[in-house]
Amino acid sequence: MGKIPAIEVEGEFLSETIAIAGYLDSIASEPAFLPADPMAAARVMELICHMKLDVELVARRCLPEAFFGQTVSDETKESTKKDLDKGMKAVARLFKGDPYAAGSELTLADFYTFYTFGLSSGVAKAIFNIELLEGYPQIAGVMSRMAEHPSIARVEAEKASG
């Protein structure tokens, strides 16, 4: 399907960020993407699923108009705006932000926070002229912290340089 990201390991290909992160977490001891505690790890995965399904995929309905000069129907925009509001509320109920998305440890959920809400906020601003994170200071705080994370800063710098 031409999925990005994808990795090749000993002649086998693996796509989907969550699958790749799970694989890498299982073969490397540091840094861990998930907490060692099984329930805490499950909570991280739960939060990631809600961010992806309830916010990012909802916002992507309007992606063609937001960034590619195409149009989406008024009905799609209306349902997207309504569903984004519901999705944000759902994620906020699970989001810890103290100081990280899932609590006191940096996890995969923090990286998802940065990229999920970066994209979704861009769509919300372009289509609805709203600040998606207004009223969600914990999510905004994690976004700010993650922007300074060395790996994210490097990726963003590489994107900016073309």
Secondary structure, DSSP 4 states (H G I P E B T S, - for coil): ---SSEEEETTEEEESHHHHHHHHHHH--SS-SS-SSHHHHHHHHHHHHHIIIIIIHHHGGGHHHHHHS----HHHHHHHHHHHHHHHHHHHHH---SSBTTBSS--HHHHHHHHHHHHHHHHHHHHH---TTTT-HHHHHHHHHHHTSHHHHHHHHHHHH-
